[in-house]
Amino acid sequence: MDKSKVFGDGMKGIVKHAKPSQHEEFCESVRRVSEAICGLVEAAAQAAYLVGIADPSSVAGRKGLVNHSQFYQASQVNLLITYGL
């Protein structure tokens, strides 16, 4: 629920700060929305996992299609480019 509220508030902030070209506030609102979306996706994945393991017919999973280390590396490169770290 908290992430949904942060998402909604961030979306309002995006609209509010885009019109008068308040760039810093706009970027902060976009950051909040992106963090809220990540939190919502994580919560959905955890809920799906819990539902899956609770099912008596559930079987062990297999290796995923996504390489998580590549996503992490890409996010680090993005931070370096964005913030010049």
C-alpha positions in Angstrom: 0.0 0.0 0.0 2.8 2.4 0.8 4.5 1.9 -2.6 1.2 2.5 -4.3 0.7 5.8 -2.4 4.3 6.9 -3.3 3.6 6.0 -6.9 0.5 8.1 -7.0 2.2 11.0 -5.3 5.1 10.8 -7.6 2.8 10.8 -10.7 1.1 13.9 -9.4 4.5 15.5 -8.8 5.5 14.7 -12.4 2.5 16.5 -13.8 2.8 19.4 -11.3 6.5 20.1 -12.0 6.5 19.4 -15.8 4.3 22.3 -16.7 6.3 25.1 -15.0 9.6 23.4 -16.0 10.7 22.8 -12.5 13.5 20.4 -13.5 14.9 19.3 -10.1 11.5 18.6 -8.6 10.4 16.8 -11.8 13.5 14.6 -11.6 12.8 13.8 -8.0 9.2 12.9 -8.8 10.4 10.6 -11.6 12.9 9.0 -9.1 10.1 8.4 -6.6 7.9 6.8 -9.2 10.7 4.5 -10.5 11.5 3.4 -6.9 7.8 2.8 -6.2 7.5 0.7 -9.4 10.5 -1.4 -8.4 9.0 -1.9 -5.0 5.7 -3.0 -6.4 7.3 -5.4 -8.8 9.4 -6.9 -6.0 6.3 -7.3 -3.8 4.4 -8.9 -6.7 7.3 -11.4 -7.3 7.5 -12.2 -3.6 3.7 -12.8 -3.5 3.9 -15.0 -6.5 6.7 -17.0 -4.9 4.7 -17.5 -1.7 1.6 -18.6 -3.6 3.8 -21.0 -5.6 5.5 -22.7 -2.7 2.2 -23.0 -0.8 0.7 -25.1 -3.6 1.2 -28.8 -2.8 1.7 -29.6 -6.5 4.5 -27.1 -6.8 7.9 -28.3 -8.1 11.4 -26.8 -7.9 12.0 -24.0 -10.4 14.7 -23.9 -13.1 17.2 -21.3 -14.0 15.6 -18.1 -15.1 15.8 -16.5 -18.6 17.2 -13.3 -17.2 20.9 -12.8 -16.2 20.5 -10.7 -13.0 24.2 -9.8 -12.9 23.9 -8.2 -16.3 21.0 -6.1 -15.1 23.0 -5.0 -12.1 26.0 -4.1 -14.2 23.9 -2.1 -16.6 22.3 -0.2 -13.6 25.8 0.6 -12.3 26.9 1.9 -15.7 23.7 4.0 -15.9 24.5 5.6 -12.5 28.0 6.4 -13.7 26.7 8.0 -16.9 23.8 9.8 -15.2 25.6 11.1 -12.2 29.2 11.1 -13.4 30.4 8.9 -10.5 
